[in-house]
């Protein structure tokens, strides 16, 4: 087994597309809570929802 019930799992999907398809592509980033309920939907892969305990890379570049 790669994962078990209760494990935190991060899913990432990649796609192959041509330039025409890429122009119309809009990525989606979905954050869920511990019960797998959607809590936030966005398109910025670097966004970290407030209160999630995650740190956006933008904050790392300004931290000293």
Secondary structure, DSSP 8 states (H G I E B T S, - for coil): ----TT------------HHHHHH----EEEE-TTS-EEEEES-TT---TTSS---HHHHHH--
